[in-house]
């Protein structure tokens, strides 16, 4: 049995996997919610994959650290992936990559001084995978205006990162993004995407001529795994044994953007005609490896796991209503569906109007 620990609000990635490409693992992978840790008091032994630390509150992370420590001390023979005592979240990870000279771009929290950062920059959330919340910003004055808007929209400045923008486009103005999984100790290429826009997403349109022209590069990356040694070093420094790294390359230097602890799994489209040849090739090559690694870590023990978890500890795993409402609002601000786009434009317009009134 493999246990996958997630937050309830971010359980869709693993659910999607079990509904589609990974449906033959449905009886061997059990999803455990952090809000229901009491089941760990008496459960069959298995492999435990911890994820979503970035979506937990600091108090909840401390609880998960205690759970992990109990598991490792009482059942040292079990495979436990992603030790919360070692995993670096995005801010600490990117800081470390910059200080080690691996990344050429720096990052600061919006609540701290950012005078040492080099413009241009952009702003993104510290613990969510929503992409940039701003366009590329070229001055401190412009940055302060954007932060003012985001603060009025309910964002906590501590939870926002100011990231130095690094142009990784090639001579033709094309941006690329590599992605690779780790399921310790295996490193597996997941995809290579190209885009004319600096914020590269993994979605590929069926008629994407740019991606079609890059089929050779995609297949070469997926089959040769050229950055395996570099990625192994990165995952080791990050303390991450399950997750997906997103990175790029500029002037021959690899640059890490982030590591997702609960990465998405792309489902095949229902209509085969819309299944892009590059997407299908990458998906098949990845899953051929991923399935073998899941087979490897699957635990068939019939022993029992018994942990000491008090009701007071369990209560800490219930996220306060205010935080849930705020997170839900911010999640809808960045969704691309038409009705959410209307809501986003309306909210931003109201906030900017308020700022204008304040300045009069």
N, C-alpha and C positions, 0 to 999 in steps of 0.2 A: 504494500500500500504506500502511496505517496500522498502526503498531506500538504496542501497549498494554503498558507495563511495569508488572508487578504482583508482589506476593509470592504464592507458590504457595498459601498458606493463605487468601488473600483474593481468589482468582481467580474465585470463583463469580459475582459480579455481571456481569462482562463475558461469562462463559460463558453465563449465563442469557439475556443479550441476544442472543447469536449463535444460541442454540437456539430462540428464539421470535420476538419482533417484529423482530429484526435479522438473521434467518437469511439474507437476501439479501446481507448484507455478509460472510458467512463466508469468502469467498475474497479479501476485501480488508482484513480486520482480522486481524492476527497477534498472539497473546498471547506476550509474552516474560517469562520469570520472572527475577527478580533473581539467583536462584541459578544461572542459566545464561547469564550475560552474555558468555561466550566466543563466542556466535554473532554478536556485534557486530563481531568481528574481520573478518568478510567477509560482508556482507549487502547486499541491494538497498536503494537509497535509498528513503526514505519519510517519512511524518509520524510523529513520536514523541510519545506521550502518557505522561508520567511520573506515577505515582500511588503511593499507599501509603507515602509517606515516614514517616508516623506509626507504621508497623509495622516499621520498620527500626531497628537499633541505631545509636547515634551513629557508630560506625566504618563501618557500612554506608552511612549517609547521606553520609559523606565520599567514599566510593568513587563513589556515584551522582553527586555533584557533579563529580567528575573526569571521569566519562563524559559528562555533559551538556556540560561545558566543551570537551572534545575534539570532540564533535559540532558544537557551535556554531562553533568556530574552523576546523575542517577542512571543514565543509559549511554555510556561512552561508546558503545558499539554501533549506535545509530548514526546515520548520515544526516547532518544538519547543515543546511545551506543558508548563507547570509547571516552571519553572527552580528546582531544589532549592536554589540559592544565594539565592533570593528568597522562596520560599514560607514563610509563617508557619504553624506548627503551632498547635494549639488554645490552649495556654496563652499563648503570645506574641501570638496573634491577639486573644484576649479581653482581655488586658491592654491592648493597643493601642487596642481599641475603647472601653474604659473611659476611658483617659487622653485620648482624643480627644473625649470627651463624646458619643460615638455610643451606647454602652451605658450604662444607668443602674445596672448591677450589676457588682460587682468579683469578682475571683477570685484565689486564692492556691494554691500547692502545699501539700499536707498536711505536707511536710517543713519548711516555713517557718513563721514566726510569722503567725498569722491574727487577732491582736487588733484589727486595724483593720477587719475585715469586720463587716458588720451582719447580725444574725440576723433571720429564719431563713436557713439555708443548707442545702445538700445536698452529697453527695460523689459524684463520678463519676471514671472513668478519664480520664487526660490524653490518651491516644492511641488509644482504641478507642471504638466507637459502640454501647456497651452500655447507655446511659441511666444513670439514677441508681442508685447502689449502696445508697442509704439513703433512708428517708422524709425529709420536710422536718424539719430539726433546729432547735430553738428556744433552745438554750443551749450554752455552752462545755463544761459537764460532760457533756451528752448527746453532743456531738460527739466528745469524747475517748473515750467508751465505744465509739462506732461505729468510730473509727479503730483502737482496740485490737483489736476483732474482725477488722477487715479486715487488719491487720498479721499477726495469727495465721493468717489464711487465705492468707498468702503474698504479699499485695500490698506493693509497695514504696511508701512514703509519697511519694517523689519523683514517682511515676507516678500519684498521686491528686490531684485538684483539689477544693478547697472553693469552691463557687460560691454567691454570694448569690442567694437565691430571690426572684424577681420575679413577683408575681401579675399575669398578663396576661388574666385572665378578664373577660368582659363582665358586664353587670348580671344576666344570667340564669345566671351561673356557668359559662359555656361558654368553653373554651380553644380557640384556633386556632393552627395552624402553617402558615406559607407555606414553600414550597420552590421554588428556581429554579436552573437549570443555567447555567453559562457554558461556551461552546465558542468561545473568543476569536475575534472580538469580540462574538459574539451572546449575548444574555441571553434565556433561555427559561423561562417559568413551568413548573414541573413538577407541583405539586399544592397544594391548599389543603384542609387537614383540620381538622375540629372534633371536640372531645371534652369530656366532663364531667370528665376527669382531667387534672391539670396536666402529666403527661408524655405528650404527644400522639404517637401512633405513626401510621404511614402506612397500616396495614392497615384496611380498611373491610369490615365484615360486610355480607352481602347484605340483611339486614333492618335496617340502621342507619337508624332514622327521623330521627335528628339530621342525618345527612349528606343524607338525602333532602330535608329541609326547607331545605337550604342550596344547592340546585342552582343557583339564580340567582347567588349569590355566587361559587360555584366557576367557573361559566362566565364571569362578568364578569372575574374575576382572570386566568383562562387566556387570554382574548381580548384584554384591554386592557394586560396587563403593566404595572400602574400604578407599580411600584417600580423600573423599569429604571434610572433615573438613579442612585438610591441604591445599587442592587446593583452597578452599574459602579464606583462609588467604592469600595465594600467590597472587591470582587475585586481592584481595582488596589492598594489598601492591603495586601491579604493576599498579593500577588504570585502569585495563582492565576489560571491561564488555562483550566483545565478542572476542573470540580468542581460540587458542589451546595451552595448555601447554605440553611440552615434558620433561619428567623427568625419573629418575631411582632411584635405592635404593642400598645402600651399608652399611653393618653392621647394618641393621635395620633403617638407616636414609635415608629419601627421599631427593633427590638432583635435583634441577631444572636446566635444560639445556637452555631452552628458552621458550618464548611465541610468537607464530605466530599470527599476527593480521589479516592475510588473508589466513587461512589454506586451504590446498588442500582437495578436495573431491574425493575419489577413485571411479571411474566408474566401474560397473560390466563388466567383459570381454565379448566380443561379442560371444565367444565360451563358452557355459556353462561348457564344460568339463575342461576348464582351470580355472574355478572359484573355487579356493581353499576353502575347507570347513571352515577353520578358518577365512579367509578373509570374506567369505559370512556371517558367524555367527556374526562377529563383525560389519559388515556393516549394517545388518538388525537390530540388537539390538540398534545400535546408531541412525539410521534413524527413528525408531519407536518413540524415544524420541525427536529427533531434529524437526520432523514435527510438533509435538504437541506444541513445544516452538515457532515455527514460526507462528502457528495459534494464539498463545496467544498474540504475540507482533504485529500482523498485525493490521494496523490502517485503519478503514473504513470511516474516516471523509471526508467530501466533502469541508472543508474549504480550503482557499488558504494560501500558504506560500509566503510572499513577503519580500525579503531581499535587503539590499542596498549593491550592489557590483559594484565598479567602474571599468572602463576599465583598469586603471593602476593596480588595484589588479588582474584582470584577466590575465594581461600580465605576472605577476610574476609566474603564474602557468604553463607557457610554459617552459619546461626544455631546456636549451641551447643545441645546436647541439653537441658540444664537449663532454658534459656529456653523451648524449644519445649514441654517438658512442663508448665511452669508456665502458659504461655499457654493450652495446651489445657485445663488444669484450670479456669482462670478463665473460659474461654469456656463451659464446661459449667455453671458456677455460675449463669450468667445466662440460659441457654436455658429456654424455656417448656415444652418437652416433659415429659410426666408423670414419666418416670424421672429426668430431670435435676432436676425440682422436688423429688423425693424426696431426691436426692443433696444438693441445696442445703440443704434443711431439716435433714438429718442433720449436714452439715458445720457449719452455724451453731450447731446445738444442742450439738455436741461442743465447739466453741470457747467458747461461753458457759458451759458446765459447767466447763471448764478455768479460766476466769477466776474463777468463783465459788470454786473450790478454792484458787486462788492467794490470794484475798482473805481466806480464813479464817485 
